[in-house]
Amino acid sequence: MALPLCSSMCIHYDCVMKLNQSLALSVLGSVLSGGSAHSQLTESYRLFPNDAAAWIEFGLKTAVSDEYVVIGAHNSDRVYIFNHSGDQLHMLTPADSETEWFGHSVDISGSIVAIGASSDDDFGNASGSVYIYDAASGIHIWKLYAPDARPAMEFGYSVAIEGDVLAVGVPYSQDIATRNGAVYIYDLSNGSFVQKLYADDARAQEEFGSSVAIHGRHLAVGATRSDNGAPDTGAAYLFDLAEMKQLHKLSPADREPGDQLGLSIDIDANTVIVGCHRDDDLGDNSGSSYLFDIITGSMTHKLTAPDGGPGDDFGVSVAISNGLAVVGASGFDEPNNETGTGYVYHAGTGNLITKIVPDPIHFQVLEFGSAVSIYSDIIAVGSPRDRDNGVFSGSAFLYLLPCLPDTNRDGELDPTDFTAWIDAYNVGDLLSADQNRDGIASPTDFTAWIANYNAGCPQ
């Protein structure tokens, strides 16, 4: 079907009317019917460190900011900084490193990087520490410890940073009871310790601090071993950092023994996402993830993979940004055993938007999805047991979400993108059809496509 060309690159009302008039009524009817299918993202870059080697497990942790990508390789005590074009900028390793598991956790806010070294032994075996770096220069800024540091607490097991606020998860802290866990808050404007937080219902063996995430004034914390009505169901908690108090305990009604909710966690302006990688809904350890409302603390959606199965570990990693939720499933077995995969959902509706699959040409990929992170339109996925550069050498993948109005993804905006939008709508391809990002494909997305087209794509 040939569409009339507009006189300019901007589609206005009169041009839209021409487009509408040129469409056959049968096609317009089919536009309103919708469908069901999911496209897959195509990788933009695959990342390897310049000094790639066997056993370093590059990609076990990832973090993304507006300019940088941070990849941890804790088996080599190294963390790498890349730009969004896949170029390695810095290799970070502490001068005092002695098998510290430097890179066991990573996060970034702007150009400030936080790196957990949970096996640092400055205050006894596995007392732990956190290093702060500048991503632009690679310069080391701070090395932080717990004010009550002692052996085996693994300070730095998890980290989260936003602005000048740093949260450090210490699940093996035991000043209340054995492995009750704690989270330490720091002010990075001067490196000072601010507050130590516990769950209001802190008990032994809860491992509060297994995961941490910050957005604005809110802190989300995972506690994988919480016995919330049954052994090791896991739980998550939401805190107000301005008042340093607990707001909600987050726990799904369908929790089961051994689910271990809270190994992974993230938060955006409206939603907390919590991974539950040992959930058995689709078979042993198939996994799931839960979305909770920040204001009420109530569960809004439970996410499972439409093609999930036993051993997938769906939810081993999670990330959320601007209403898009990303979930890693490192044990997914297609095309090969434990190749791994990822999924992108609309956080508001719980609908699957797209699946993230490594290109089949990368036959050495293993445990893809062990780490996921998202910032705006860029997604990073870690695959720490890839074998391209030796056993468990690892790699990471970058995916750029397509510009919304460029629905045929040819890098240009023209009226053929409207035809592509119709095709996407009819098969239920939300990645292209859902132009207003409400998690469904509906006729209102046509109006949204016009607005997106007129706004253009970033250059």
C-alpha positions in Angstrom: 0.0 0.0 0.0 1.5 3.3 -1.0 1.0 6.2 1.4 0.9 9.9 0.2 4.1 11.7 1.2 3.8 14.8 3.3 5.4 18.0 2.1 7.7 18.1 5.2 9.2 15.8 7.7 6.6 17.0 10.2 3.2 15.3 10.1 0.3 17.7 10.8 -3.4 17.3 10.8 -4.0 17.7 7.1 -1.3 15.2 6.3 -2.7 12.7 8.8 -6.0 13.0 7.1 -4.4 12.1 3.8 -2.8 9.1 5.4 -6.2 8.1 6.9 -8.0 8.5 3.6 -5.4 6.4 1.8 -5.9 3.5 4.1 -8.3 0.8 3.0 -11.3 0.4 5.3 -10.4 -3.2 5.9 -6.9 -2.2 7.1 -8.4 0.4 9.4 -10.7 -2.2 10.8 -7.8 -4.5 11.5 -5.9 -1.7 13.2 -8.6 -1.7 15.9 -8.4 -5.5 16.4 -4.9 -5.8 17.9 -3.0 -9.1 18.2 -0.4 -10.9 20.3 3.3 -11.1 19.6 6.5 -9.9 21.0 9.5 -8.6 19.2 13.1 -9.0 20.4 15.7 -6.3 21.0 18.8 -6.4 18.9 22.1 -5.8 20.6 23.9 -2.6 19.9 27.2 -3.5 21.4 28.9 -6.5 23.0 31.5 -5.6 25.7 34.7 -7.4 26.6 37.5 -5.9 28.8 40.8 -5.2 27.1 42.4 -7.7 29.4 39.8 -10.4 29.1 40.8 -13.7 30.6 39.3 -17.0 31.9 37.6 -17.2 35.3 37.1 -13.4 35.9 33.3 -13.5 35.4 33.1 -10.1 33.7 29.5 -9.1 33.7 28.4 -10.5 37.0 27.3 -6.9 38.0 26.2 -4.0 35.8 25.1 -0.4 36.2 24.2 2.4 33.8 24.1 6.2 33.9 23.4 8.9 31.4 27.0 8.6 30.0 28.6 5.5 31.4 28.3 1.7 31.8 29.9 0.0 34.8 30.8 -3.7 34.6 32.1 -5.7 37.6 34.5 -8.7 37.4 35.0 -9.5 41.0 37.0 -12.7 40.5 39.8 -10.4 39.2 39.2 -7.5 41.6 38.5 -5.3 38.6 35.7 -3.0 37.5 35.5 -1.5 34.0 34.0 1.8 32.8 32.6 2.0 29.2 30.8 4.7 27.3 27.5 4.1 25.6 29.3 3.4 22.3 31.0 0.3 23.9 34.5 1.9 24.3 36.4 1.0 27.4 37.4 4.1 29.3 38.9 2.9 32.5 39.9 -0.3 34.3 39.6 0.2 38.1 41.4 -1.9 40.7 42.3 -0.9 44.2 46.0 -0.4 45.0 45.6 -2.4 48.2 43.6 -5.2 46.5 44.2 -8.7 47.8 41.3 -10.9 46.6 38.8 -8.5 48.0 35.9 -9.4 45.6 36.2 -5.8 44.4 33.2 -5.5 42.1 30.9 -7.8 44.0 28.4 -4.9 43.8 28.4 -1.8 41.6 26.2 1.3 41.1 26.6 4.7 39.5 24.8 8.1 39.7 26.0 10.7 37.2 29.7 10.2 37.2 30.1 8.8 40.7 30.7 5.1 41.0 30.3 2.9 44.1 32.0 -0.4 44.2 31.6 -3.0 46.9 34.5 -5.2 48.0 32.8 -7.5 50.4 35.9 -9.7 51.1 38.2 -6.8 52.0 40.0 -7.8 55.2 41.2 -4.4 56.6 39.2 -5.1 59.8 39.4 -8.9 59.7 38.6 -11.5 57.2 35.7 -10.5 54.9 34.9 -7.3 56.9 34.4 -5.5 53.6 34.6 -2.0 52.2 33.2 0.3 49.5 35.3 2.3 47.1 34.0 5.5 45.4 35.4 6.6 42.0 34.9 9.3 39.5 33.8 7.6 36.2 35.1 10.4 34.0 38.7 10.4 35.3 38.9 7.0 36.9 40.2 8.7 40.0 39.6 7.1 43.4 37.8 9.4 45.8 36.9 7.5 49.0 37.3 4.1 50.7 34.5 3.6 53.2 34.1 1.1 56.0 31.4 0.3 58.5 32.0 2.4 61.7 31.5 -0.9 63.6 33.5 -3.0 61.2 34.4 -6.6 62.2 35.2 -9.9 60.5 32.7 -11.8 58.3 30.1 -9.0 58.0 30.8 -8.5 54.2 30.2 -4.8 54.2 29.6 -3.8 50.5 27.7 -7.0 49.6 25.2 -4.6 47.9 25.4 -0.9 47.1 23.1 1.8 45.8 23.9 5.5 45.0 21.9 8.5 44.1 23.4 12.0 44.2 25.3 12.3 47.4 23.5 9.4 49.1 25.1 6.0 49.3 23.4 2.9 50.8 25.5 -0.2 51.6 23.8 -3.5 52.3 25.4 -5.7 54.9 23.2 -8.9 55.1 25.6 -10.6 57.5 25.6 -7.9 60.1 24.7 -9.4 63.5 24.6 -6.8 66.1 20.9 -7.5 66.9 20.9 -11.3 66.1 22.9 -13.7 63.9 22.8 -12.4 60.3 19.9 -10.1 60.9 21.4 -7.7 58.4 21.6 -3.9 58.2 22.0 -1.0 55.7 24.5 1.8 56.2 23.8 5.3 54.8 26.7 7.7 53.9 26.9 11.3 52.7 29.2 11.3 49.7 29.7 15.1 49.8 32.2 14.4 52.6 32.3 10.6 52.9 30.7 10.7 56.4 28.6 8.0 57.9 25.0 9.1 58.5 22.7 6.3 59.8 22.4 2.5 60.2 19.0 1.1 59.3 17.3 -2.2 60.3 14.0 -3.8 59.5 11.4 -2.9 62.1 10.8 -6.6 62.7 14.5 -7.5 62.5 15.2 -11.2 63.5 18.1 -13.6 63.1 19.0 -15.1 59.7 16.9 -12.6 57.7 19.9 -11.2 55.7 18.3 -7.8 55.4 20.5 -5.8 53.0 20.9 -8.6 50.4 20.0 -6.0 47.8 19.5 -2.2 48.0 18.2 0.5 45.6 17.6 4.3 45.9 15.3 6.7 44.0 14.8 10.2 45.4 14.0 9.9 49.1 13.1 6.3 48.9 15.3 3.3 49.8 14.3 -0.3 48.9 16.0 -3.2 50.7 15.8 -7.0 50.1 16.0 -9.6 52.8 16.2 -13.0 51.1 16.1 -15.2 54.2 13.2 -13.5 55.9 10.9 -16.1 57.5 7.7 -14.3 56.6 5.2 -16.9 57.6 7.4 -19.7 56.4 11.2 -20.4 56.1 13.1 -18.3 53.6 10.2 -16.8 51.9 12.1 -13.5 51.7 10.8 -10.0 52.0 11.5 -6.4 50.9 11.3 -3.1 52.8 10.8 0.5 51.8 12.3 3.4 53.8 12.0 7.2 53.7 15.6 8.5 53.7 14.5 12.0 54.6 13.1 10.8 57.9 15.2 7.5 58.2 12.1 5.4 58.9 10.5 2.3 57.5 7.4 2.9 55.4 6.4 -0.5 54.3 7.2 -4.2 54.4 6.7 -5.6 51.0 5.5 -9.2 50.8 3.3 -11.0 48.3 0.2 -12.9 49.5 1.3 -16.0 47.5 4.7 -16.3 49.2 6.0 -19.8 49.7 8.9 -21.4 51.7 12.2 -21.1 49.9 11.1 -18.3 47.4 14.0 -16.1 48.6 12.2 -12.8 47.6 14.7 -9.9 47.6 17.9 -11.2 46.0 17.5 -8.4 43.5 15.6 -5.1 43.8 15.2 -1.7 42.1 13.0 1.3 42.4 11.8 4.2 40.3 9.4 7.1 41.0 6.3 5.0 41.4 7.3 1.3 41.7 9.5 -1.1 43.5 10.4 -4.3 41.6 11.7 -7.3 43.6 13.1 -10.5 42.2 11.9 -13.9 43.5 14.2 -16.2 41.6 13.3 -19.4 43.6 9.6 -19.1 43.0 8.2 -22.4 41.7 5.1 -21.3 39.8 6.4 -22.7 36.5 8.5 -25.5 38.0 11.3 -25.6 40.5 13.2 -22.3 40.7 11.4 -21.0 37.6 11.3 -17.6 39.3 9.1 -14.5 39.3 9.2 -10.8 40.1 6.8 -8.6 41.9 5.9 -5.0 41.4 4.8 -2.9 44.5 3.3 0.6 44.7 5.6 3.0 46.5 2.8 5.0 48.2 0.6 2.1 49.5 3.2 -0.7 49.6 0.6 -3.0 47.9 1.5 -5.5 45.2 0.4 -4.3 41.7 1.6 -7.1 39.5 3.4 -10.5 39.5 5.6 -11.1 36.6 6.5 -14.5 35.2 8.0 -15.4 31.8 5.4 -16.6 29.2 8.0 -19.2 28.1 9.4 -19.9 31.6 10.2 -23.3 33.0 12.2 -25.1 35.8 15.6 -23.7 36.7 15.2 -20.4 34.8 16.0 -18.2 37.8 13.7 -15.5 36.4 14.2 -12.6 38.7 17.8 -13.3 39.6 18.3 -9.7 38.5 15.9 -6.8 38.0 16.0 -3.1 37.0 13.4 -0.4 36.5 13.5 3.1 34.9 10.7 5.4 33.6 8.1 2.7 33.9 10.0 0.0 32.1 10.9 -3.1 34.2 13.7 -5.4 33.1 14.1 -9.0 34.5 17.0 -11.4 34.0 16.5 -15.2 33.8 20.1 -16.5 33.8 19.0 -20.2 33.7 16.8 -20.1 30.6 17.8 -23.0 28.4 17.2 -21.9 24.9 19.0 -22.2 22.5 21.5 -24.0 24.8 21.5 -25.1 28.5 21.6 -22.0 30.7 22.1 -19.6 27.9 19.9 -17.1 29.8 17.6 -14.4 28.6 15.9 -11.2 29.7 12.5 -9.5 29.5 11.2 -6.0 29.4 7.7 -5.2 30.9 5.5 -2.2 31.3 5.5 -1.6 35.0 2.1 0.0 35.0 0.3 -2.9 33.4 2.6 -5.8 33.9 2.5 -6.5 30.2 5.5 -7.9 28.4 6.9 -5.5 25.9 9.9 -7.3 24.4 12.3 -10.2 25.1 16.1 -9.7 25.2 17.9 -12.6 23.6 21.6 -12.9 22.8 22.3 -13.3 19.0 22.6 -17.0 18.2 26.0 -16.4 16.6 27.3 -15.9 20.2 27.3 -19.7 20.9 29.6 -19.2 23.9 27.0 -17.2 25.9 26.3 -18.6 29.3 24.1 -17.2 32.1 23.1 -14.1 30.1 20.8 -12.1 32.4 22.8 -12.6 35.6 22.8 -8.9 35.9 20.5 -6.3 34.2 20.4 -2.5 34.5 18.5 0.3 32.7 18.8 4.0 32.3 16.4 5.9 30.0 16.7 4.1 26.7 19.8 1.9 27.3 19.9 -1.6 28.9 23.0 -3.4 30.0 22.9 -7.2 30.5 25.7 -9.2 32.0 26.7 -12.7 30.9 29.5 -13.6 33.3 30.1 -17.2 32.3 30.6 -16.7 28.6 33.6 -18.6 27.2 34.8 -16.4 24.3 38.0 -15.5 26.1 38.3 -18.6 28.2 36.1 -20.5 30.7 33.9 -18.1 32.6 35.6 -15.1 31.1 32.3 -13.3 30.6 30.9 -10.5 28.6 28.2 -7.8 28.7 25.6 -6.6 26.1 24.2 -3.1 25.5 20.8 -2.6 24.0 19.4 0.7 22.8 15.6 0.9 22.9 14.4 2.1 19.5 13.2 5.6 19.0 9.4 5.3 19.3 8.2 6.8 16.0 10.8 5.0 13.9 8.7 1.9 13.9 10.4 0.2 11.0 13.8 0.9 12.6 15.5 2.1 9.5 17.0 5.2 11.2 14.8 7.6 9.3 11.4 9.2 10.0 9.0 9.1 7.1 5.4 8.1 6.4 6.4 4.4 5.9 6.8 4.3 9.7 3.0 4.6 9.9 2.6 1.5 7.8 5.1 -0.2 10.1 3.0 0.9 13.1 -0.1 -0.7 11.6 1.8 -4.0 11.1 3.1 -3.8 14.7 -0.3 -3.1 16.1 -1.9 -6.0 14.3 0.6 -8.5 15.7 0.6 -7.0 19.1 4.3 -5.9 19.0 4.2 -3.6 22.0 7.8 -2.4 21.5 6.7 -0.6 18.3 2.9 -0.4 18.6 2.7 1.0 22.2 3.5 4.6 21.3 2.2 6.1 24.5 3.9 3.5 26.7 0.8 2.6 28.7 1.5 -1.1 28.3 -1.3 -1.9 25.8 -1.8 -1.4 22.0 -4.9 0.7 21.4 -6.1 3.2 18.8 -4.9 6.0 21.1 -1.4 4.9 20.1 -2.1 6.3 16.6 -2.4 9.8 18.1 0.7 9.2 20.2 2.7 8.1 17.1 1.8 11.4 15.4 3.1 13.3 18.5 6.2 11.2 18.7 6.9 11.6 15.0 6.6 15.4 15.2 8.9 15.4 18.2 11.5 13.5 16.2 14.3 11.2 17.4 17.5 12.2 19.3 20.4 12.8 17.0 
